[in-house]
Amino acid sequence: MPRTDSNVTRNLLSEQDATILGDILRSHGEITSQQLSKNVGISLTAARVKRRELTKKYLKVTYSLNLERYGWRQVQLQISTRGGVTVSVGKELLKLNPVVFVGGTVGEVKIDLRAEVFVRDAKELVELIDGVKALHGVSDVAWSEVAKVIGTKNPPSQLGTHAATKDLVGPHRIHRK
């Protein structure tokens, strides 16, 4: 059953917009605006404008160094807290140099925070974990690290289609002007 929560706004994509976004995603952003204009049958100028607008509104584009190439290890910490201090623990974690991301979690009831960190070696990891365990309100810290990447891919293709955005709205359709 589709969500019709009044706090959730669904955006409808035209078929043309869905095609442009799909082409951008499939090419990992490498497709030219000239090729986009040919694919959807619009002028080059219109393709450039559409690309800029759609990218800004619908895509998360990030660039980061591949720190593993420089000898760093990317590790995830799963942190349990007690005493209602989850947010303050998260803010303290962000003050630590190796920490690049902290998020509150739902799901596993014992894990309240997930932090992504970069360390050079096991010694740094152990020191970091000991430091996190010493923070007021932290009851436990577990860690994991990706040992082997098996593969990556874009989200399911149906998420980037006109039909998918239309069907999500259900009976309360939002029409673009």
N, C-alpha and C positions, 0 to 999 in steps of 0.2 A: 504494500500500500504506500503510495507516495506521501512524503511529508508535506503538510500544508501549514506548518508552523508559521505564525505571522512574523516571527523573528528571522525567518530564512527567506532570502530573496533568490529566486532562480532567474537566470538570464537565458533568454532564448537566442540561439544563434541562427542566423539565416543559413541556408544551404551554402551560399557563397562564403560566408565567414567560417563555417565549419570546414569547408574545403581548404581554405587558406591556412587555418590553424593546423589541420591534419597534415598538409604539405610541409609546414614549418617543423612540426614535431617529428615527422618521419625522416626529415633531412637533418635533424638536430640543429636547425637554424641555418643550415648551409645553402638552402635554396635561394636563388636570386629573385629579386622583385620582378625582373623581366620574365622569369619562368612562371612565377605566380600569376602575372598578368595574362600569360598565354593559357595557363591551366583553367582560369575562371572567366576568361574573355572580357577583361577590363583593361583600361589604359595603364601604362606603366606608372604614371603619376597616381592614379587611383589605387593601384596595387601597393605603392610605397606608403600612401596615407593609411590604407586599410591595415597593412602589416604593422605599422607603428602603433595604431590605435588598438588592434587586437593583442599585440604583444604586451602593451602596457596594461591592458585590462584583464587578460586571461592567462598569461604565462608567467611563470617564475623563472627568471633567467639568472643564473649565478655562474661565476667563474671563481675557481680557487686553485691554489697550487696543489699539485700532487705531492704532498709532504712525505708520503711513503718513499718516493724517489730519492729523498734526501735523508733517509734513515729513520724517519719518525714512524711510530706505530699509532694507529687510531684505535682507541679503546672506548667501549661504552660502559659506564658505571650505572648500576641499578641500585638506587638508594632508598632505604626504608627510614621513615621518620616517626617521631612520637611527640605527643604534646601539642599538636596543632601548629607546628612551626615550619611546615613544608615550604611555604613561599620564602620565609626568611633564610632557610637553609639554601634554597635555590639561588637567592641573591648573593649569599656568601660564596657559594661555589663559583659564580661568575666572576668574582674578584681574583680567583686563582688563575695564574698564567696558562696552565695547560688546558683549561676548560674553554671550549669554543661554543658549546650549546648546552642549555638546561631546559627541560620541559617537564611539567607535571603530567603524570600518567593516570590512566584508568585501565582496568583489566585485572591483572594480578594484584590481589589485595595487599600484598606485602611490599609492593614497590610503589613509592610515591613520586619519585623523580628519576629521570633518565638524563645522564650527562655524557656528552661526547668530549673526549680529551685526547690530546696528543702527548706521547711520551717517547723518549729515545730508547729506553731499555727497561728491564724488569725492576731494577733498583729504583728508578724514578716512579714506576707504577706502584711499587710497594709503599714508597714514601708518600705518594699522593693518596693512596687508599687509607693509610694510617692517619693522614691529616684530615681527610673527610670524615673518618670514623670519630675523630676527636671533636668535630663540630657539635655544638649544643643542639640536641634534638635528633641527632642521627642515631638510629638503633642498629643498622646493618648496611653493609656495602658489598655488593657482588659485582663482578666485572665479566665482560666477554669481549672477544675480538674476532673479527672475521679472519679465518685462517686461509680460506680460498674462495675467491669469487667464482661462482658457478655461472652467472650470467646476469644481464640487466636488460630491461626493455621498457618501452613507453607504457603508459596506462592502457588498459583495454581499448581497442579501436572504437567501440561503441560509445565511449565517454566523449569522444571528440566529434560526434555527429550531430547534425541538426535534429534528428529524430530523438536522440537521447536527451537533449536539453528540453525538447518539447514534452516528452513523456514524463519527465521528472516533475513537472508542474501540476499534472493531473487536471482536475476540473477547474482549478483557480488559475487559469492561464494569464500570463503577463504578456502583453503585446507591446512590441517596440514601436515607437513612432518614427 
